[in-house]
Amino acid sequence: MSRGYVVLSALVVIAGCGSGRMGKIEEFPSPEVDASAIKRITVIADGSRRSDMQVTARARDRLTKAGVELVKRAGTWETDTQAVREICVQNPTATDNVDAVALVGWNRVTLHDCASGKIATNITGNYAGVDALVDRLLRYMGRTPPER
């Protein structure tokens, strides 16, 4: 085997590893959820690390700039399912009911619809960045993303 062939083979393998899913955004919207009905959301971190909180703060900022009405909910929950269930409870006399809960992580945004109890959309993007993920969420909700 020639040295040139080995180097060429190594370059092909390295190039293949760096392409593909890196930065690719995938969205899995539910056909059962009416995205246009989602007006008020709560945004929470999909983890408890400091970096999770920073990414979530950035997502909140971007959603606010796009005109989405955010409702703050403080708390700690054992699981994401428990958080969504507790936040989605509708109180007829409350002024802070929400239509959905967005769980934000560094590579994923999952929007849970409160009315149906289903995942409205799940957006993933390895290394795409939270801005790109939130922009995709905004388009799903029928909103125009703000300038970056």
SEKOLSE-990636 format. One record per residue (C-alpha): x, y, z; residue in one letter. Coordinates in steps of 0.2 Angstrom, whole numbers, padded with zeros to 4 digits, always signed. Layout:
# SEKOLSE-990636
XYZa ...
***
This chain:
# SEKOLSE-990636
+0000+0000+0000m +0007+0017-0005s +0010+0031+0008r -0001+0042-0003g -0015+0030-0003y -0015+0029+0016v -0015+0048+0018v -0029+0050+0005l -0039+0037+0014s -0036+0046+0031a -0042+0062+0024l -0058+0054+0017v -0062+0047+0034v -0058+0063+0043i -0069+0073+0030a -0083+0061+0033g -0083+0063+0052c -0083+0082+0051g -0098+0083+0039s -0116+0076+0040g -0125+0079+0056r -0113+0093+0063m -0125+0109+0063g -0139+0100+0054k -0156+0105+0062i -0170+0092+0062e -0188+0096+0067e -0201+0083+0071f -0218+0093+0072p -0233+0084+0078s -0248+0084+0065p -0260+0084+0080e -0255+0100+0088v -0261+0117+0081d -0245+0128+0082a -0255+0144+0079s -0264+0141+0096a -0248+0143+0105i -0246+0161+0111k -0240+0160+0129r -0226+0149+0134i -0214+0145+0149t -0196+0142+0145v -0186+0130+0156i -0169+0123+0156a -0167+0105+0150d -0154+0102+0164g -0147+0109+0180s -0130+0115+0175r -0125+0133+0174r -0122+0131+0155s -0140+0125+0154d -0146+0141+0162m -0136+0152+0151q -0143+0143+0135v -0160+0145+0142t -0158+0163+0146a -0152+0166+0128r -0167+0157+0121a -0179+0168+0132r -0171+0183+0126d -0173+0178+0108r -0191+0173+0110l -0195+0190+0119t -0187+0200+0105k -0198+0190+0093a -0214+0195+0103g -0218+0179+0111v -0226+0181+0128e -0216+0172+0141l -0223+0167+0158v -0210+0164+0171k -0211+0148+0182r -0199+0145+0195a -0196+0128+0203g -0186+0112+0203t -0194+0096+0196w -0188+0078+0197e -0191+0075+0178t -0196+0085+0163d -0213+0076+0163t -0216+0082+0180q -0211+0100+0176a -0223+0100+0160v -0237+0092+0170r -0236+0105+0184e -0233+0120+0173i -0247+0116+0161c -0261+0115+0175v -0274+0127+0169q -0282+0138+0183n -0298+0147+0177p -0295+0161+0189t -0276+0163+0185a -0268+0176+0174t -0252+0166+0171d -0259+0150+0162n -0248+0145+0147v -0251+0136+0131d -0235+0127+0130a -0218+0123+0139v -0202+0124+0130a -0188+0114+0137l -0171+0121+0131v -0154+0112+0130g -0138+0116+0121w -0143+0105+0106n -0162+0103+0108r -0178+0113+0110v -0194+0103+0114t -0211+0112+0115l -0224+0103+0125h -0242+0108+0121d -0252+0110+0136c -0270+0108+0128a -0266+0091+0120s -0252+0085+0132g -0242+0080+0117k -0225+0086+0111i -0229+0100+0098a -0212+0100+0090t -0195+0093+0094n -0180+0102+0086i -0162+0095+0087t -0146+0102+0080g -0129+0096+0085n -0118+0112+0087y -0131+0122+0077a -0132+0134+0091g -0147+0139+0102v -0151+0154+0091d -0154+0143+0076a -0164+0131+0086l -0175+0145+0093v -0177+0153+0076d -0184+0136+0070r -0196+0136+0085l -0202+0153+0080l -0205+0149+0062r -0215+0133+0069y -0225+0146+0079m -0228+0157+0064g -0217+0170+0070r -0202+0179+0061t -0186+0177+0070p -0177+0193+0076p -0161+0199+0067e -0145+0191+0075r 
***
